[in-house]
Amino acid sequence: MENGNNANTSPEEAHRRPAFGWAARDTSGVLSPFDFSRRKNGENDVTIKILYCGICHSDLHCIKNEWHNAIYPIVPGHEIVGVVTEVGGKVGGFKVGDHAGVGCMVNSCRSCHECERHLENSCPGMVLTYNATDVDGTITYGGYSDSVVVDEHFVVRFPAGMPLDRGAPLLCAGITVYSPMKRFGFDVPGKHLGVVGLGGLGHVAVKFGKAFGAKVTVISTSPSKKEEAIERLGADAFLVSKDPDQMKAAMGSMDGIINTVSAFHDIVPLLSLLKTHGTMVMVGAPEKPLQVPIFCLIGGGRCLAGSNIGGIKETQEMIDFAAEHNVAADIELISMDYVNKAIERLAKTDVRYRFVIDIGNTLHAA
């Protein structure tokens, strides 16, 4: 079986379900209406009517081909939430009417060592939700569209009480910060966690840190964000990284740091904030290589690590934890026809803190 359909079925035969969305056609990144098709719902598939889709910074990189891997036309979006409208005969975990989500991936080999450990995000055959080639040779299209058909294994159940619009960004931003917090032991009450950057990832990291019972310090170049970090998001402290006196006073005070910054920056002063054997985890992706003098790591036995989303089992765990602890993204809900303006604002970091497209109410076929 491939993607829930018979392996002998040609892609042309399988992809007969009309779909509609907005796509970028070239490196301008400008999005416009786009008719395409989804595969028919297979026996292992779940079809979701999309209600909301978050706008991730990855969407901006992809539609402008900044990562040099664009497959145009691109229908972006990997923070997808909606309602189940059809399930295959072998689907046991979902029924019509359920609220469900799809994150950054829609397939993997399901048999390698990583998949067996529920780390589908590290599978060499992992298939991204958009701008990727699926196992049947077709190109994947994301959530800036009216519907999606996905193998049950890669669908996340949304618990009752989780707001669908504010929950959508957790399928990327949420798991991106939750996974390293769990893996590196930052989820222990009383730990001192630093969060570098207060954007789409950073504000969710603050919320998860507080839900875990950690002491959370936001580290930012912008003093103007102090009140927002402490009064609105609940951080315990705020550190201006450009202030040498503040940085010196905080040296060696943090058990771990989640670094969410995607712009080039000097990480040496940040490493000095760690306690002996502390770890800084990079979840932002600067375009230019960062310089790391080795003695910054040797001294104090500090670690510099990276993390990339999480597996499906952990993503479900994250959503359930978020629902239980009232963790959700702070969003600006927009209409589909505002998406190009939103992309422009995102490039200028002019959003607090995540754009979410109201697909269900504002996406209309031409």
VEXLUMDREN-595817 format. One record per residue (C-alpha): residue number from 1; residue in three letters; chain; x, y, z. Coordinates in nm, 2 decimals. Example, Ala and Ser with C-alpha at 12.3 -4.5 7.8 and 13.67 -1.06 7.14 Angstrom:
{node 1,'ALA','A',{1.23,-0.45,0.78}}
{node 2,'SER','A',{1.37,-0.11,0.71}}
This chain:
{node 1,'MET','A',{0.00,0.00,0.00}}
{node 2,'GLU','A',{0.11,0.36,-0.08}}
{node 3,'ASN','A',{-0.06,0.66,0.09}}
{node 4,'GLY','A',{-0.36,0.45,0.16}}
{node 5,'ASN','A',{-0.43,0.37,-0.20}}
{node 6,'ASN','A',{-0.35,0.05,-0.40}}
{node 7,'ALA','A',{0.01,0.05,-0.51}}
{node 8,'ASN','A',{-0.11,-0.05,-0.86}}
{node 9,'THR','A',{-0.32,0.27,-0.90}}
{node 10,'SER','A',{-0.14,0.53,-1.11}}
{node 11,'PRO','A',{-0.10,0.88,-0.96}}
{node 12,'GLU','A',{-0.33,1.01,-1.23}}
{node 13,'GLU','A',{-0.61,0.77,-1.13}}
{node 14,'ALA','A',{-0.56,0.83,-0.76}}
{node 15,'HIS','A',{-0.56,1.21,-0.77}}
{node 16,'ARG','A',{-0.91,1.29,-0.88}}
{node 17,'ARG','A',{-1.04,1.48,-0.59}}
{node 18,'PRO','A',{-1.07,1.85,-0.69}}
{node 19,'ALA','A',{-0.90,2.09,-0.45}}
{node 20,'PHE','A',{-0.85,2.46,-0.43}}
{node 21,'GLY','A',{-0.60,2.68,-0.26}}
{node 22,'TRP','A',{-0.34,2.96,-0.30}}
{node 23,'ALA','A',{0.00,2.89,-0.45}}
{node 24,'ALA','A',{0.33,3.07,-0.53}}
{node 25,'ARG','A',{0.44,3.02,-0.89}}
{node 26,'ASP','A',{0.79,3.18,-0.87}}
{node 27,'THR','A',{1.06,3.33,-0.65}}
{node 28,'SER','A',{0.85,3.65,-0.60}}
{node 29,'GLY','A',{0.66,3.44,-0.35}}
{node 30,'VAL','A',{0.33,3.60,-0.45}}
{node 31,'LEU','A',{0.04,3.37,-0.37}}
{node 32,'SER','A',{-0.27,3.35,-0.59}}
{node 33,'PRO','A',{-0.57,3.12,-0.64}}
{node 34,'PHE','A',{-0.48,2.77,-0.76}}
{node 35,'ASP','A',{-0.69,2.47,-0.87}}
{node 36,'PHE','A',{-0.53,2.13,-0.82}}
{node 37,'SER','A',{-0.63,1.78,-0.70}}
{node 38,'ARG','A',{-0.59,1.56,-0.40}}
{node 39,'ARG','A',{-0.58,1.18,-0.40}}
{node 40,'LYS','A',{-0.90,0.99,-0.33}}
{node 41,'ASN','A',{-0.94,0.88,0.03}}
{node 42,'GLY','A',{-0.77,0.54,0.06}}
{node 43,'GLU','A',{-0.84,0.27,0.32}}
{node 44,'ASN','A',{-0.57,0.41,0.56}}
{node 45,'ASP','A',{-0.65,0.78,0.48}}
{node 46,'VAL','A',{-0.83,1.06,0.66}}
{node 47,'THR','A',{-0.97,1.35,0.47}}
{node 48,'ILE','A',{-0.98,1.68,0.65}}
{node 49,'LYS','A',{-1.18,1.99,0.56}}
{node 50,'ILE','A',{-0.93,2.26,0.65}}
{node 51,'LEU','A',{-1.06,2.53,0.89}}
{node 52,'TYR','A',{-0.74,2.71,0.99}}
{node 53,'CYS','A',{-0.37,2.71,0.88}}
{node 54,'GLY','A',{-0.09,2.89,1.05}}
{node 55,'ILE','A',{0.18,3.08,0.86}}
{node 56,'CYS','A',{0.52,2.96,0.95}}
{node 57,'HIS','A',{0.85,3.14,0.87}}
{node 58,'SER','A',{0.94,2.83,0.67}}
{node 59,'ASP','A',{0.65,2.91,0.43}}
{node 60,'LEU','A',{0.83,3.24,0.36}}
{node 61,'HIS','A',{1.16,3.07,0.29}}
{node 62,'CYS','A',{1.01,2.81,0.07}}
{node 63,'ILE','A',{0.79,3.03,-0.15}}
{node 64,'LYS','A',{1.08,3.26,-0.22}}
{node 65,'ASN','A',{1.31,2.96,-0.28}}
{node 66,'GLU','A',{1.55,3.09,-0.01}}
{node 67,'TRP','A',{1.65,2.73,0.06}}
{node 68,'HIS','A',{1.70,2.66,-0.31}}
{node 69,'ASN','A',{1.47,2.36,-0.31}}
{node 70,'ALA','A',{1.14,2.50,-0.44}}
{node 71,'ILE','A',{0.91,2.29,-0.65}}
{node 72,'TYR','A',{0.66,2.54,-0.81}}
{node 73,'PRO','A',{0.37,2.58,-0.78}}
{node 74,'ILE','A',{0.39,2.57,-0.40}}
{node 75,'VAL','A',{0.08,2.56,-0.18}}
{node 76,'PRO','A',{0.24,2.63,0.16}}
{node 77,'GLY','A',{0.11,2.55,0.51}}
{node 78,'HIS','A',{0.20,2.29,0.76}}
{node 79,'GLU','A',{0.00,2.40,1.06}}
{node 80,'ILE','A',{-0.33,2.26,0.95}}
{node 81,'VAL','A',{-0.64,2.21,1.16}}
{node 82,'GLY','A',{-0.99,2.11,1.05}}
{node 83,'VAL','A',{-1.27,1.86,1.07}}
{node 84,'VAL','A',{-1.26,1.50,0.95}}
{node 85,'THR','A',{-1.50,1.45,0.66}}
{node 86,'GLU','A',{-1.41,1.10,0.54}}
{node 87,'VAL','A',{-1.21,0.80,0.68}}
{node 88,'GLY','A',{-1.09,0.48,0.51}}
{node 89,'GLY','A',{-1.20,0.14,0.60}}
{node 90,'LYS','A',{-0.89,0.05,0.80}}
{node 91,'VAL','A',{-0.88,0.38,0.99}}
{node 92,'GLY','A',{-0.94,0.32,1.36}}
{node 93,'GLY','A',{-0.84,0.64,1.54}}
{node 94,'PHE','A',{-1.06,0.89,1.37}}
{node 95,'LYS','A',{-1.42,0.93,1.27}}
{node 96,'VAL','A',{-1.62,1.18,1.07}}
{node 97,'GLY','A',{-1.67,1.50,1.27}}
{node 98,'ASP','A',{-1.35,1.47,1.47}}
{node 99,'HIS','A',{-1.12,1.78,1.50}}
{node 100,'ALA','A',{-0.78,1.69,1.36}}
{node 101,'GLY','A',{-0.45,1.84,1.25}}
{node 102,'VAL','A',{-0.16,1.78,1.02}}
{node 103,'GLY','A',{0.19,1.92,1.09}}
{node 104,'CYS','A',{0.52,1.93,0.90}}
{node 105,'MET','A',{0.52,1.58,0.75}}
{node 106,'VAL','A',{0.27,1.34,0.58}}
{node 107,'ASN','A',{0.48,1.03,0.52}}
{node 108,'SER','A',{0.79,0.83,0.60}}
{node 109,'CYS','A',{0.92,0.48,0.53}}
{node 110,'ARG','A',{0.77,0.35,0.85}}
{node 111,'SER','A',{1.03,0.07,0.87}}
{node 112,'CYS','A',{1.37,0.23,0.95}}
{node 113,'HIS','A',{1.53,0.25,1.29}}
{node 114,'GLU','A',{1.41,0.61,1.33}}
{node 115,'CYS','A',{1.05,0.53,1.24}}
{node 116,'GLU','A',{1.05,0.23,1.48}}
{node 117,'ARG','A',{1.15,0.48,1.76}}
{node 118,'HIS','A',{0.87,0.71,1.66}}
{node 119,'LEU','A',{1.12,0.96,1.52}}
{node 120,'GLU','A',{0.96,0.99,1.17}}
{node 121,'ASN','A',{1.10,1.34,1.15}}
{node 122,'SER','A',{1.45,1.19,1.13}}
{node 123,'CYS','A',{1.35,0.92,0.87}}
{node 124,'PRO','A',{1.56,0.95,0.55}}
{node 125,'GLY','A',{1.23,0.90,0.36}}
{node 126,'MET','A',{1.03,1.16,0.55}}
{node 127,'VAL','A',{0.79,1.35,0.32}}
{node 128,'LEU','A',{0.71,1.71,0.40}}
{node 129,'THR','A',{0.36,1.83,0.40}}
{node 130,'TYR','A',{0.43,2.06,0.10}}
{node 131,'ASN','A',{0.71,2.12,-0.15}}
{node 132,'ALA','A',{0.81,1.76,-0.15}}
{node 133,'THR','A',{0.78,1.44,-0.36}}
{node 134,'ASP','A',{0.56,1.17,-0.21}}
{node 135,'VAL','A',{0.63,0.80,-0.25}}
{node 136,'ASP','A',{0.40,0.78,-0.55}}
{node 137,'GLY','A',{0.59,1.05,-0.73}}
{node 138,'THR','A',{0.34,1.33,-0.68}}
{node 139,'ILE','A',{0.41,1.67,-0.53}}
{node 140,'THR','A',{0.27,1.75,-0.19}}
{node 141,'TYR','A',{0.05,2.06,-0.13}}
{node 142,'GLY','A',{0.00,2.22,0.20}}
{node 143,'GLY','A',{-0.27,2.38,0.41}}
{node 144,'TYR','A',{-0.34,2.71,0.23}}
{node 145,'SER','A',{-0.62,2.51,0.07}}
{node 146,'ASP','A',{-0.97,2.37,0.13}}
{node 147,'SER','A',{-0.88,2.01,0.22}}
{node 148,'VAL','A',{-0.61,1.75,0.27}}
{node 149,'VAL','A',{-0.59,1.37,0.25}}
{node 150,'VAL','A',{-0.34,1.21,0.48}}
{node 151,'ASP','A',{-0.25,0.87,0.61}}
{node 152,'GLU','A',{-0.40,0.82,0.95}}
{node 153,'HIS','A',{-0.05,0.77,1.11}}
{node 154,'PHE','A',{0.03,1.14,1.04}}
{node 155,'VAL','A',{-0.29,1.29,1.17}}
{node 156,'VAL','A',{-0.30,1.45,1.51}}
{node 157,'ARG','A',{-0.62,1.44,1.72}}
{node 158,'PHE','A',{-0.72,1.77,1.87}}
{node 159,'PRO','A',{-0.87,1.73,2.22}}
{node 160,'ALA','A',{-1.19,1.89,2.33}}
{node 161,'GLY','A',{-1.13,2.24,2.46}}
{node 162,'MET','A',{-0.82,2.31,2.24}}
{node 163,'PRO','A',{-0.90,2.62,2.03}}
{node 164,'LEU','A',{-0.85,2.52,1.67}}
{node 165,'ASP','A',{-0.72,2.86,1.55}}
{node 166,'ARG','A',{-0.48,2.91,1.84}}
{node 167,'GLY','A',{-0.39,2.55,1.84}}
{node 168,'ALA','A',{-0.28,2.53,1.47}}
{node 169,'PRO','A',{0.06,2.69,1.52}}
{node 170,'LEU','A',{0.15,2.43,1.78}}
{node 171,'LEU','A',{0.18,2.17,1.50}}
{node 172,'CYS','A',{0.51,2.33,1.41}}
{node 173,'ALA','A',{0.60,2.60,1.66}}
{node 174,'GLY','A',{0.48,2.40,1.95}}
{node 175,'ILE','A',{0.65,2.07,1.88}}
{node 176,'THR','A',{0.97,2.26,1.77}}
{node 177,'VAL','A',{1.02,2.39,2.12}}
{node 178,'TYR','A',{0.84,2.11,2.32}}
{node 179,'SER','A',{1.05,1.83,2.18}}
{node 180,'PRO','A',{1.40,1.96,2.29}}
{node 181,'MET','A',{1.26,2.07,2.63}}
{node 182,'LYS','A',{1.16,1.71,2.69}}
{node 183,'ARG','A',{1.47,1.55,2.54}}
{node 184,'PHE','A',{1.72,1.77,2.73}}
{node 185,'GLY','A',{1.54,1.77,3.06}}
{node 186,'PHE','A',{1.42,2.13,3.06}}
{node 187,'ASP','A',{1.08,2.01,3.16}}
{node 188,'VAL','A',{1.17,1.95,3.53}}
{node 189,'PRO','A',{1.01,2.19,3.77}}
{node 190,'GLY','A',{1.26,2.44,3.91}}
{node 191,'LYS','A',{1.50,2.43,3.61}}
{node 192,'HIS','A',{1.61,2.77,3.49}}
{node 193,'LEU','A',{1.53,2.80,3.12}}
{node 194,'GLY','A',{1.64,3.08,2.89}}
{node 195,'VAL','A',{1.44,3.16,2.57}}
{node 196,'VAL','A',{1.63,3.36,2.31}}
{node 197,'GLY','A',{1.39,3.55,2.09}}
{node 198,'LEU','A',{1.03,3.64,2.15}}
{node 199,'GLY','A',{0.85,3.56,1.82}}
{node 200,'GLY','A',{0.64,3.27,1.70}}
{node 201,'LEU','A',{0.86,3.01,1.85}}
{node 202,'GLY','A',{0.98,3.20,2.15}}
{node 203,'HIS','A',{0.64,3.30,2.29}}
{node 204,'VAL','A',{0.53,2.94,2.28}}
{node 205,'ALA','A',{0.85,2.82,2.44}}
{node 206,'VAL','A',{0.78,3.06,2.73}}
{node 207,'LYS','A',{0.43,2.91,2.78}}
{node 208,'PHE','A',{0.55,2.55,2.77}}
{node 209,'GLY','A',{0.84,2.64,3.01}}
{node 210,'LYS','A',{0.60,2.79,3.26}}
{node 211,'ALA','A',{0.36,2.49,3.22}}
{node 212,'PHE','A',{0.66,2.26,3.30}}
{node 213,'GLY','A',{0.72,2.46,3.62}}
{node 214,'ALA','A',{1.05,2.61,3.51}}
{node 215,'LYS','A',{1.19,2.95,3.59}}
{node 216,'VAL','A',{1.18,3.12,3.25}}
{node 217,'THR','A',{1.41,3.41,3.14}}
{node 218,'VAL','A',{1.34,3.58,2.80}}
{node 219,'ILE','A',{1.66,3.69,2.63}}
{node 220,'SER','A',{1.61,3.96,2.36}}
{node 221,'THR','A',{1.79,4.25,2.19}}
{node 222,'SER','A',{1.47,4.46,2.23}}
{node 223,'PRO','A',{1.42,4.62,2.58}}
{node 224,'SER','A',{1.07,4.71,2.46}}
{node 225,'LYS','A',{0.96,4.35,2.49}}
{node 226,'LYS','A',{1.02,4.32,2.86}}
{node 227,'GLU','A',{0.66,4.42,2.97}}
{node 228,'GLU','A',{0.51,4.18,2.71}}
{node 229,'ALA','A',{0.73,3.89,2.82}}
{node 230,'ILE','A',{0.67,3.93,3.19}}
{node 231,'GLU','A',{0.32,4.08,3.22}}
{node 232,'ARG','A',{0.15,3.90,2.93}}
{node 233,'LEU','A',{0.34,3.58,2.87}}
{node 234,'GLY','A',{0.43,3.51,3.23}}
{node 235,'ALA','A',{0.81,3.50,3.20}}
{node 236,'ASP','A',{1.00,3.53,3.54}}
{node 237,'ALA','A',{1.27,3.76,3.41}}
{node 238,'PHE','A',{1.39,3.95,3.10}}
{node 239,'LEU','A',{1.75,3.99,2.99}}
{node 240,'VAL','A',{1.87,4.24,2.73}}
{node 241,'SER','A',{2.14,4.06,2.53}}
{node 242,'LYS','A',{2.29,4.39,2.42}}
{node 243,'ASP','A',{2.35,4.51,2.78}}
{node 244,'PRO','A',{2.69,4.38,2.90}}
{node 245,'ASP','A',{2.61,4.44,3.26}}
{node 246,'GLN','A',{2.29,4.24,3.25}}
{node 247,'MET','A',{2.47,3.96,3.06}}
{node 248,'LYS','A',{2.76,3.95,3.31}}
{node 249,'ALA','A',{2.52,3.93,3.60}}
{node 250,'ALA','A',{2.34,3.63,3.45}}
{node 251,'MET','A',{2.65,3.43,3.36}}
{node 252,'GLY','A',{2.64,3.06,3.46}}
{node 253,'SER','A',{2.28,3.09,3.58}}
{node 254,'MET','A',{2.08,2.88,3.33}}
{node 255,'ASP','A',{2.03,2.51,3.30}}
{node 256,'GLY','A',{1.93,2.53,2.94}}
{node 257,'ILE','A',{1.85,2.77,2.66}}
{node 258,'ILE','A',{1.61,2.74,2.37}}
{node 259,'ASN','A',{1.75,2.96,2.09}}
{node 260,'THR','A',{1.47,3.05,1.84}}
{node 261,'VAL','A',{1.65,3.33,1.65}}
{node 262,'SER','A',{1.67,3.27,1.27}}
{node 263,'ALA','A',{1.89,3.58,1.20}}
{node 264,'PHE','A',{2.27,3.57,1.22}}
{node 265,'HIS','A',{2.38,3.65,1.57}}
{node 266,'ASP','A',{2.67,3.60,1.81}}
{node 267,'ILE','A',{2.60,3.29,2.03}}
{node 268,'VAL','A',{2.92,3.31,2.24}}
{node 269,'PRO','A',{2.77,3.55,2.50}}
{node 270,'LEU','A',{2.46,3.33,2.51}}
{node 271,'LEU','A',{2.67,3.02,2.59}}
{node 272,'SER','A',{2.82,3.20,2.88}}
{node 273,'LEU','A',{2.48,3.21,3.05}}
{node 274,'LEU','A',{2.47,2.83,3.09}}
{node 275,'LYS','A',{2.56,2.65,3.40}}
{node 276,'THR','A',{2.83,2.39,3.39}}
{node 277,'HIS','A',{2.71,2.11,3.16}}
{node 278,'GLY','A',{2.42,2.32,3.04}}
{node 279,'THR','A',{2.29,2.30,2.69}}
{node 280,'MET','A',{2.18,2.55,2.43}}
{node 281,'VAL','A',{1.94,2.41,2.17}}
{node 282,'MET','A',{1.92,2.58,1.83}}
{node 283,'VAL','A',{1.57,2.57,1.68}}
{node 284,'GLY','A',{1.60,2.88,1.46}}
{node 285,'ALA','A',{1.78,2.84,1.13}}
{node 286,'PRO','A',{2.01,3.14,1.04}}
{node 287,'GLU','A',{2.10,3.14,0.67}}
{node 288,'LYS','A',{2.47,3.21,0.74}}
{node 289,'PRO','A',{2.69,2.98,0.95}}
{node 290,'LEU','A',{2.74,3.08,1.31}}
{node 291,'GLN','A',{3.09,3.09,1.46}}
{node 292,'VAL','A',{3.15,2.88,1.78}}
{node 293,'PRO','A',{3.50,2.91,1.94}}
{node 294,'ILE','A',{3.55,2.56,2.08}}
{node 295,'PHE','A',{3.67,2.69,2.42}}
{node 296,'CYS','A',{3.32,2.83,2.48}}
{node 297,'LEU','A',{3.21,2.47,2.49}}
{node 298,'ILE','A',{3.51,2.31,2.65}}
{node 299,'GLY','A',{3.50,2.55,2.94}}
{node 300,'GLY','A',{3.22,2.44,3.16}}
{node 301,'GLY','A',{3.15,2.13,2.95}}
{node 302,'ARG','A',{2.87,2.32,2.78}}
{node 303,'CYS','A',{2.67,2.16,2.49}}
{node 304,'LEU','A',{2.54,2.32,2.17}}
{node 305,'ALA','A',{2.26,2.11,2.01}}
{node 306,'GLY','A',{2.00,2.13,1.74}}
{node 307,'SER','A',{1.64,2.01,1.72}}
{node 308,'ASN','A',{1.39,1.97,1.43}}
{node 309,'ILE','A',{1.02,1.93,1.52}}
{node 310,'GLY','A',{0.94,1.59,1.66}}
{node 311,'GLY','A',{0.78,1.25,1.58}}
{node 312,'ILE','A',{0.41,1.20,1.55}}
{node 313,'LYS','A',{0.37,1.03,1.89}}
{node 314,'GLU','A',{0.54,1.32,2.06}}
{node 315,'THR','A',{0.34,1.57,1.86}}
{node 316,'GLN','A',{0.02,1.41,1.99}}
{node 317,'GLU','A',{0.17,1.41,2.34}}
{node 318,'MET','A',{0.24,1.78,2.30}}
{node 319,'ILE','A',{-0.11,1.87,2.19}}
{node 320,'ASP','A',{-0.26,1.68,2.48}}
{node 321,'PHE','A',{-0.03,1.85,2.73}}
{node 322,'ALA','A',{-0.11,2.19,2.58}}
{node 323,'ALA','A',{-0.48,2.13,2.60}}
{node 324,'GLU','A',{-0.45,2.02,2.97}}
{node 325,'HIS','A',{-0.23,2.32,3.06}}
{node 326,'ASN','A',{-0.41,2.59,2.84}}
{node 327,'VAL','A',{-0.11,2.64,2.62}}
{node 328,'ALA','A',{-0.19,2.79,2.28}}
{node 329,'ALA','A',{-0.04,3.04,2.05}}
{node 330,'ASP','A',{-0.11,3.41,2.05}}
{node 331,'ILE','A',{-0.23,3.48,1.69}}
{node 332,'GLU','A',{-0.36,3.73,1.44}}
{node 333,'LEU','A',{-0.64,3.57,1.25}}
{node 334,'ILE','A',{-0.65,3.68,0.89}}
{node 335,'SER','A',{-0.85,3.62,0.57}}
{node 336,'MET','A',{-0.71,3.43,0.28}}
{node 337,'ASP','A',{-0.70,3.74,0.06}}
{node 338,'TYR','A',{-0.47,3.91,0.32}}
{node 339,'VAL','A',{-0.21,3.64,0.29}}
{node 340,'ASN','A',{0.04,3.83,0.07}}
{node 341,'LYS','A',{0.03,4.13,0.30}}
{node 342,'ALA','A',{0.08,3.89,0.60}}
{node 343,'ILE','A',{0.39,3.74,0.43}}
{node 344,'GLU','A',{0.53,4.09,0.38}}
{node 345,'ARG','A',{0.47,4.17,0.75}}
{node 346,'LEU','A',{0.62,3.83,0.86}}
{node 347,'ALA','A',{0.94,3.92,0.67}}
{node 348,'LYS','A',{0.96,4.23,0.89}}
{node 349,'THR','A',{0.87,4.03,1.21}}
{node 350,'ASP','A',{0.56,4.25,1.22}}
{node 351,'VAL','A',{0.33,4.00,1.39}}
{node 352,'ARG','A',{0.23,3.91,1.74}}
{node 353,'TYR','A',{0.30,3.62,1.73}}
{node 354,'ARG','A',{0.16,3.40,1.46}}
{node 355,'PHE','A',{-0.06,3.46,1.16}}
{node 356,'VAL','A',{-0.34,3.21,1.12}}
{node 357,'ILE','A',{-0.55,3.20,0.80}}
{node 358,'ASP','A',{-0.92,3.15,0.86}}
{node 359,'ILE','A',{-0.95,2.90,0.57}}
{node 360,'GLY','A',{-1.30,2.78,0.65}}
{node 361,'ASN','A',{-1.47,3.12,0.63}}
{node 362,'THR','A',{-1.25,3.31,0.38}}
{node 363,'LEU','A',{-1.11,3.07,0.12}}
{node 364,'HIS','A',{-1.35,3.08,-0.18}}
{node 365,'ALA','A',{-1.30,2.90,-0.51}}
{node 366,'ALA','A',{-1.30,3.12,-0.81}}
